[in-house]
Structure formats: C-alpha cells, structure tokens
Amino acid sequence: MARFHVTDIEADVFLDLLDELQELYERCEHNLIELEHTPDNVELHRSLFRAVHTIKGDLGLLSITPLVQFLSCLEDCLSLLRDGKILFNSVLSDLLLLSLEKVNGYIRECHTHGAFNYHKAQLERVEVLLASVHAGNPEQHEHFIRSALLTLEPNLVITDTASPLAPEDSVSAASRPEDDLAFFRQLIEPVESRSRYWQGRCDRQLKLALLINRYAGSSVDDYQLTAACYVHDFGMGFMPLEILHKQDRLAPDELQLIHTHVYCSAKLLENMPYWHDAKMMVLQHHEKCDGSGYPLGLKDHEISDGGKILAIVDTFDAMTHERSSASHLRRPYQRAIAEINRLAGTQLSPYWVAAFNQAMQALLEQSRDKL
C-alpha cells in the first residue's frame, strides 16, 4: 500500500474539483446507460473520452501524479473506442464506472486527510493491461479489459462452490474443460481422505490461488490454474502413510520418495494436451526462485506463473493447517503472512507474494467486517 500526500492546494480548489468530478461522473453514468441501448453511438463515445480527459487534466494541474498515469491509460482505451477501433460492451462500461468511483474516492480522502492510500501495484497492473489494448489485437480486447476490471475489483466473496468457473467462460464448449475439472476434483477426494490433515485442502488452495491471480490481473488462465490445484498433490496419495505422517526428520531416501510425487501427479495430465500448462504448473510447484527447489532446480524466470502461485498457496496452507511435519500446530494468519513475505525472493516469487499480500489484506478486512 502506497500513500500520496498533496501540498499547497486550497480547500476551495478541492471543493471545486469534487463538484466537477461528481458532474463528470454523472455524465459518464448517463452516457453509459444510453450506450447499453446504442453501443455504436459515436457522440457518446466522444463524450466519455472528453470526460476522462478533463478529469486527467484537472488532476495533472494539482500534481496528483499516481492517478494521472492511470487515467491516461483509460483515456487511451477510450480514444480507441472513439475512433472505432474497439467495441463498446458492458465490461468496458463497468471498468470505466469503477475507475471513476475509485478516483472520486481517492480525491475525497485527499480532501479530508491531505493524502490518500492506494494500491500502487494494482494500478500499475491495470495500466499494463490497458496499454495492451490496441488496434492490432481486437480478439484480445475483452480479455485485457476484463482482467483490468478484476484487478481493480477482485471477487472477494469466497464461496463454498467447488469450482468458480462458469461454462460460458472463454473456452470452447465443445472441449468441455469443466467436465475435466469436475473429474479431477472427484479424483482428489479419496486422496484427501487418506489423511485427516488433508481434508478440504485442494478447495482451500484453489480459492486462494484464484484470488491471488485476480489481484494480478488474471494473467494465468483460471481453468489451467484450477486443474493444477486439483492435481498437483495427487501423487501424495500413493505415498506410504507412515512416511507422510512421520514426525521426525525424513531420511534421505524417504525425502527422495516424497519428491517423486510431482511426477506422479503430472503423469495424470500427460495424455491430455489441453492441460499442458496445468501439467507444467504441477511439475514446478516445488521449484524455488533461488534454484534450490525440486525436481529440476529451476530458477525464478524458468518457473511458470502458475507454478509460483501454487508454491505460495501450498506453503501458506502448510503453515495455517494441521500437519504432522509441523507438530500439528497451526500458525496464526498474520505470522504465516509474515513468513511468506520473508521467503519472497528466495523460495517464493516477490511479484506473486505482492499479489498474495493484497488478496490476504482484502480477506482479512472482509472477515473483520463480518464480526
């Protein structure tokens, strides 16, 4: 979380800015409602562009730099809309409204406290995603815009639903990947039942993994990540329980046997080409950024993003749920979060640890709100 301070801005100037922001927001909202009925209305496209351009200019005059770059990327996207190089849809509408709401909130906080807190990495990720939208990749526009929207407003409600994916997601219905995912989950249930320490483990890890991914703009395919979460420890179900539940340090040969579980798990996906990316995540989820992991000793740039996410959720789950290797003791969430951050740059990816921090902060705040 970053903090931006303002200096030498008169209170009445702030009030004028807030009034103008509210007026421009209401204009945008009205335009977007009309565009739901006439999505090709060029005059409304131009009006949206002018509104964001004006807001950016006002914030630039006041030197509120963190928001200027963010609005500049949003303005570039609206410029493509105005020029007919991008299509209007409800996702773009939601992104625009949410962006203006956040800007409005930051300015009000700034007016009240002389400063505002903001997620620097979050805004930078949105900027990267919006900058990826250009005239030469129309087939990817919705993906980037949707990812930007989810980065600004991830789904913080973690339900008990086994799979968070809907059939209408951007995968061909003919391939039926959701059927595979249901099959993978059915396979892991008897594996988890072999040990009282594994109950519900994959579902817990999946929910956190998807949330981390969304805070990073959904750069990893959710289907592949879901499959990897269900399959990555499948091979552990074929390990002797006396080794899995051993409380003393494992002997070298026992440790070597445990290490083979990644190959056993990945083998499950070997003849399913659609799940190649998931297979690589499974193979790499015990690799470490400093090269000290297994099975291949890969380093940071050689490990897939999905593998890095799995490494974090696997480590966090081991710290916060009962396991024989931890003497059946659970660490408090805050201590586990601190430990995850200590491992950033050595065992775990700093980039994905930052996304983990944002996800956990939101979850902890949501838990406090329910008290």
C-alpha positions as CSV (number, residue, x, y, z in Angstrom):
1,M,0.0,0.0,0.0
2,A,1.4,3.4,-1.0
3,R,0.5,6.8,0.3
4,F,0.3,10.0,-1.7
5,H,0.5,13.4,0.0
6,V,-0.6,16.7,-1.5
7,T,0.8,20.1,-0.7
8,D,-0.3,23.8,-1.2
9,I,-3.8,23.1,-2.5
10,E,-6.5,25.4,-1.2
11,A,-9.6,23.8,0.3
12,D,-11.9,25.7,-2.1
13,V,-9.9,24.3,-5.1
14,F,-10.6,20.8,-3.8
15,L,-14.3,21.5,-3.4
16,D,-14.5,22.8,-7.0
17,L,-12.6,19.7,-8.1
18,L,-15.0,17.4,-6.2
19,D,-18.0,19.2,-7.7
20,E,-16.6,18.8,-11.2
21,L,-15.7,15.1,-10.7
22,Q,-19.3,14.4,-9.5
23,E,-20.7,16.2,-12.5
24,L,-18.4,14.3,-14.9
25,Y,-19.2,11.0,-13.2
26,E,-22.9,11.6,-13.6
27,R,-22.4,12.5,-17.2
28,C,-20.4,9.3,-17.8
29,E,-23.0,7.2,-16.0
30,H,-25.8,8.7,-18.1
31,N,-23.8,8.1,-21.3
32,L,-23.1,4.5,-20.4
33,I,-26.8,3.8,-19.7
34,E,-27.6,5.2,-23.2
35,L,-24.8,3.2,-24.7
36,E,-26.4,0.0,-23.4
37,H,-29.1,0.7,-26.0
38,T,-27.0,2.3,-28.7
39,P,-23.5,0.9,-28.3
40,D,-22.3,2.4,-31.6
41,N,-23.2,6.0,-30.8
42,V,-20.1,7.9,-31.7
43,E,-21.2,11.1,-29.9
44,L,-21.5,9.2,-26.7
45,H,-18.0,7.7,-27.2
46,R,-16.6,11.2,-27.7
47,S,-18.4,12.4,-24.6
48,L,-16.8,9.7,-22.5
49,F,-13.4,10.5,-23.8
50,R,-13.7,14.2,-23.1
51,A,-14.9,13.5,-19.5
52,V,-11.9,11.3,-18.7
53,H,-9.6,13.7,-20.5
54,T,-10.9,16.6,-18.4
55,I,-10.5,14.7,-15.1
56,K,-7.0,13.8,-16.0
57,G,-6.2,17.4,-16.8
58,D,-7.6,18.6,-13.5
59,L,-5.6,16.1,-11.5
60,G,-2.5,17.0,-13.6
61,L,-2.8,20.6,-12.6
62,L,-2.9,19.6,-9.0
63,S,0.1,17.2,-9.5
64,I,-1.8,14.2,-8.3
65,T,0.5,12.0,-10.3
66,P,-0.5,8.5,-9.3
67,L,-3.9,8.9,-10.8
68,V,-2.8,10.9,-13.9
69,Q,-1.0,7.9,-15.4
70,F,-3.9,5.6,-14.6
71,L,-6.4,7.9,-16.2
72,S,-4.1,8.4,-19.2
73,C,-4.2,4.6,-19.9
74,L,-8.0,4.7,-19.5
75,E,-8.2,7.7,-21.8
76,D,-6.1,5.8,-24.5
77,C,-8.6,3.0,-24.3
78,L,-11.5,5.4,-24.8
79,S,-9.6,7.0,-27.7
80,L,-9.7,3.7,-29.5
81,L,-13.4,3.5,-28.7
82,R,-14.0,7.0,-30.1
83,D,-12.0,6.1,-33.3
84,G,-14.0,2.9,-33.8
85,K,-11.0,0.6,-33.1
86,I,-12.6,-1.0,-30.1
87,L,-16.1,-2.2,-29.4
88,F,-18.2,-0.9,-26.5
89,N,-19.5,-3.6,-24.2
90,S,-20.7,-4.0,-20.6
91,V,-17.2,-4.9,-19.3
92,L,-15.7,-1.7,-20.6
93,S,-18.7,0.2,-19.0
94,D,-18.1,-1.5,-15.7
95,L,-14.4,-0.7,-15.8
96,L,-15.0,3.0,-16.6
97,L,-17.5,3.4,-13.8
98,L,-15.4,1.6,-11.2
99,S,-12.3,3.6,-12.2
100,L,-14.1,6.9,-11.8
101,E,-15.6,5.7,-8.5
102,K,-12.1,4.9,-7.2
103,V,-10.6,8.2,-8.4
104,N,-13.5,10.1,-6.8
105,G,-12.9,8.2,-3.5
106,Y,-9.2,9.0,-3.6
107,I,-9.8,12.7,-4.1
108,R,-12.4,12.8,-1.3
109,E,-9.9,11.1,1.0
110,C,-7.3,13.5,-0.1
111,H,-9.6,16.5,0.6
112,T,-10.3,15.2,4.1
113,H,-6.8,14.0,5.2
114,G,-4.4,15.7,2.8
115,A,-3.3,12.3,1.5
116,F,-4.7,9.0,0.2
117,N,-3.7,5.4,0.3
118,Y,-3.7,3.4,-2.9
119,H,-2.5,0.0,-4.2
120,K,0.4,1.0,-6.4
121,A,1.0,-2.4,-7.8
122,Q,-2.7,-2.8,-8.5
123,L,-2.9,0.5,-10.5
124,E,0.3,-0.4,-12.4
125,R,-1.1,-3.8,-13.3
126,V,-4.3,-2.1,-14.7
127,E,-2.1,0.3,-16.6
128,V,-0.2,-2.6,-18.2
129,L,-3.4,-4.4,-19.1
130,L,-5.0,-1.3,-20.7
131,A,-1.8,-0.5,-22.6
132,S,-2.1,-4.0,-24.1
133,V,-5.3,-3.0,-25.8
134,H,-4.5,-1.7,-29.3
135,A,-5.9,-1.7,-32.8
136,G,-3.9,-4.8,-33.8
137,N,-5.3,-7.3,-31.3
138,P,-9.1,-6.9,-31.4
139,E,-9.6,-10.6,-30.4
140,Q,-7.9,-9.9,-27.1
141,H,-9.6,-6.6,-26.1
142,E,-12.2,-8.1,-23.9
143,H,-9.7,-10.3,-22.1
144,F,-7.5,-7.4,-21.2
145,I,-10.4,-5.1,-20.2
146,R,-11.9,-7.9,-18.1
147,S,-8.6,-8.6,-16.5
148,A,-8.2,-4.9,-15.7
149,L,-11.7,-4.9,-14.1
150,L,-10.9,-7.9,-12.0
151,T,-7.7,-6.4,-10.9
152,L,-9.5,-3.2,-9.7
153,E,-12.3,-5.2,-8.1
154,P,-11.4,-8.9,-7.5
155,N,-14.2,-11.2,-6.4
156,L,-13.6,-11.1,-2.6
157,V,-16.5,-13.4,-1.8
158,I,-15.1,-16.9,-1.5
159,T,-18.0,-19.3,-1.6
160,D,-18.2,-23.0,-0.9
161,T,-18.7,-23.8,-4.5
162,A,-16.2,-26.4,-5.7
163,S,-15.4,-24.7,-9.0
164,P,-15.7,-21.0,-9.5
165,L,-15.7,-21.3,-13.3
166,A,-18.8,-21.0,-15.4
167,P,-19.3,-22.9,-18.6
168,E,-19.7,-19.6,-20.5
169,D,-16.0,-18.6,-19.8
170,S,-13.8,-18.1,-22.9
171,V,-13.2,-21.8,-23.6
172,S,-15.0,-23.7,-26.4
173,A,-18.0,-25.6,-25.0
174,A,-17.0,-28.5,-27.4
175,S,-13.8,-29.2,-25.4
176,R,-15.8,-29.4,-22.1
177,P,-12.9,-28.5,-19.8
178,E,-15.4,-28.0,-16.9
179,D,-16.2,-31.7,-17.2
180,D,-12.5,-32.5,-16.8
181,L,-12.3,-30.2,-13.8
182,A,-15.2,-32.0,-12.1
183,F,-13.4,-35.3,-12.8
184,F,-10.2,-34.0,-11.3
185,R,-12.0,-32.9,-8.2
186,Q,-13.6,-36.3,-7.8
187,L,-10.2,-38.0,-8.1
188,I,-8.6,-35.9,-5.4
189,E,-11.4,-36.5,-2.8
190,P,-10.3,-40.1,-2.0
191,V,-6.7,-39.0,-2.0
192,E,-7.5,-36.3,0.6
193,S,-9.5,-38.8,2.7
194,R,-6.3,-40.9,3.2
195,S,-5.1,-38.4,5.8
196,R,-7.0,-36.3,8.4
197,Y,-4.6,-33.5,7.7
198,W,-5.7,-33.1,4.0
199,Q,-9.5,-32.7,4.2
200,G,-10.6,-29.8,2.0
201,R,-7.0,-28.9,1.2
202,C,-7.4,-28.5,-2.6
203,D,-10.5,-26.4,-2.4
204,R,-8.9,-24.1,0.1
205,Q,-5.8,-23.7,-2.0
206,L,-7.9,-23.2,-5.2
207,K,-9.9,-20.4,-3.8
208,L,-6.8,-18.5,-2.6
209,A,-4.9,-19.2,-5.8
210,L,-7.7,-17.8,-8.0
211,L,-8.0,-14.7,-5.8
212,I,-4.2,-14.1,-6.0
213,N,-4.4,-14.5,-9.7
214,R,-7.2,-11.9,-9.9
215,Y,-5.2,-9.4,-7.9
216,A,-2.5,-9.8,-10.6
217,G,-5.0,-9.2,-13.4
218,S,-5.8,-12.9,-14.1
219,S,-2.6,-13.3,-16.1
220,V,-2.8,-17.1,-15.5
221,D,-5.6,-19.0,-17.2
222,D,-8.2,-19.8,-14.5
223,Y,-9.0,-23.2,-16.0
224,Q,-5.4,-24.3,-16.1
225,L,-4.8,-23.0,-12.6
226,T,-7.9,-24.8,-11.3
227,A,-6.7,-28.1,-12.8
228,A,-3.3,-27.7,-11.4
229,C,-4.7,-27.0,-7.9
230,Y,-6.7,-30.2,-8.0
231,V,-4.0,-32.4,-9.5
232,H,-0.7,-31.1,-8.0
233,D,-0.7,-33.3,-4.9
234,F,-2.5,-36.3,-6.5
235,G,0.8,-38.3,-6.3
236,M,0.9,-37.8,-2.5
237,G,-2.0,-40.2,-2.2
238,F,0.3,-43.1,-3.3
239,M,2.9,-42.4,-0.6
240,P,3.2,-44.6,2.5
241,L,1.2,-43.0,5.3
242,E,4.0,-43.9,7.8
243,I,6.2,-41.5,5.8
244,L,3.6,-38.8,5.3
245,H,2.7,-38.8,9.0
246,K,6.3,-39.2,10.3
247,Q,7.0,-36.6,13.0
248,D,10.8,-36.9,12.9
249,R,13.0,-35.7,10.1
250,L,12.7,-37.7,6.9
251,A,15.6,-39.9,5.9
252,P,17.3,-39.1,2.6
253,D,15.6,-42.0,0.8
254,E,12.2,-41.1,2.3
255,L,12.6,-37.5,1.2
256,Q,13.6,-38.6,-2.3
257,L,10.4,-40.7,-2.4
258,I,8.3,-37.7,-1.4
259,H,9.9,-35.7,-4.2
260,T,8.7,-38.1,-6.8
261,H,5.0,-37.1,-6.2
262,V,5.3,-34.2,-8.6
263,Y,6.0,-36.7,-11.5
264,C,3.2,-39.0,-10.4
265,S,0.8,-36.0,-10.3
266,A,1.9,-34.6,-13.7
267,K,1.6,-38.1,-15.2
268,L,-2.2,-37.8,-14.8
269,L,-2.3,-35.0,-17.4
270,E,0.3,-36.4,-19.8
271,N,-2.1,-37.6,-22.4
272,M,-4.4,-34.6,-22.2
273,P,-2.9,-31.9,-24.4
274,Y,-5.4,-29.2,-23.4
275,W,-4.0,-29.3,-19.9
276,H,-0.3,-28.9,-20.8
277,D,0.0,-25.6,-19.0
278,A,-1.5,-27.2,-15.8
279,K,0.9,-30.1,-16.1
280,M,3.8,-27.6,-16.1
281,M,2.4,-25.9,-13.0
282,V,2.2,-29.2,-11.3
283,L,5.8,-30.2,-12.2
284,Q,7.1,-26.8,-11.0
285,H,5.2,-26.1,-7.8
286,H,8.1,-27.2,-5.6
287,E,10.7,-25.2,-7.5
288,K,12.1,-22.2,-5.8
289,C,13.2,-18.8,-7.1
290,D,16.7,-19.3,-5.9
291,G,17.1,-22.6,-7.7
292,S,17.1,-24.8,-4.5
293,G,13.8,-26.5,-5.2
294,Y,12.9,-29.8,-6.9
295,P,12.7,-31.7,-9.2
296,L,14.8,-29.7,-11.6
297,G,16.3,-26.9,-9.6
298,L,14.7,-24.2,-11.8
299,K,15.2,-20.5,-11.1
300,D,12.7,-17.6,-11.0
301,H,12.5,-16.8,-14.7
302,E,12.3,-20.6,-15.6
303,I,9.2,-21.3,-13.4
304,S,5.7,-20.7,-14.7
305,D,3.5,-18.1,-13.0
306,G,1.0,-20.8,-12.2
307,G,3.8,-22.8,-10.5
308,K,4.7,-19.8,-8.5
309,I,1.1,-19.3,-7.3
310,L,0.9,-22.9,-6.3
311,A,4.1,-22.7,-4.3
312,I,2.6,-19.8,-2.3
313,V,-0.7,-21.3,-1.6
314,D,0.9,-24.7,-0.8
315,T,3.3,-23.0,1.7
316,F,0.6,-20.9,3.2
317,D,-1.8,-23.9,3.7
318,A,1.0,-25.9,5.3
319,M,1.6,-23.1,7.8
320,T,-2.0,-22.5,8.7
321,H,-3.5,-26.0,8.9
322,E,-2.5,-29.1,10.9
323,R,0.2,-31.2,9.5
324,S,2.4,-33.8,11.1
325,S,5.6,-32.1,9.9
326,A,4.6,-29.0,11.9
327,S,3.8,-31.0,15.1
328,H,0.1,-30.5,14.5
329,L,0.4,-26.7,15.3
330,R,-1.3,-24.0,13.2
331,R,0.3,-20.6,12.8
332,P,-1.8,-17.5,13.1
333,Y,-2.6,-16.0,9.7
334,Q,-0.5,-12.8,10.4
335,R,2.5,-14.9,11.4
336,A,2.1,-17.1,8.3
337,I,1.8,-14.0,6.1
338,A,5.0,-12.6,7.6
339,E,6.7,-15.8,6.9
340,I,5.5,-15.9,3.3
341,N,7.0,-12.4,2.9
342,R,10.3,-13.5,4.4
343,L,10.6,-16.1,1.7
344,A,10.0,-13.7,-1.1
345,G,13.0,-13.5,-3.4
346,T,14.5,-16.8,-2.2
347,Q,11.9,-19.6,-2.2
348,L,8.9,-17.6,-3.5
349,S,8.3,-15.0,-6.3
350,P,8.3,-11.4,-5.0
351,Y,5.8,-10.4,-7.6
352,W,3.3,-13.1,-6.7
353,V,3.9,-12.6,-3.0
354,A,2.8,-8.9,-3.5
355,A,-0.4,-10.2,-5.1
356,F,-0.8,-12.6,-2.2
357,N,-0.5,-9.7,0.3
358,Q,-3.3,-7.8,-1.5
359,A,-5.5,-10.8,-1.5
360,M,-4.9,-11.6,2.1
361,Q,-5.5,-8.0,3.2
362,A,-8.9,-8.0,1.5
363,L,-9.8,-11.3,3.0
364,L,-8.8,-10.2,6.5
365,E,-10.7,-6.9,6.1
366,Q,-13.7,-8.8,4.9
367,S,-13.5,-11.2,7.9
368,R,-13.3,-8.2,10.3
369,D,-16.3,-6.6,8.7
370,K,-18.4,-9.7,9.4
371,L,-17.6,-9.6,13.2
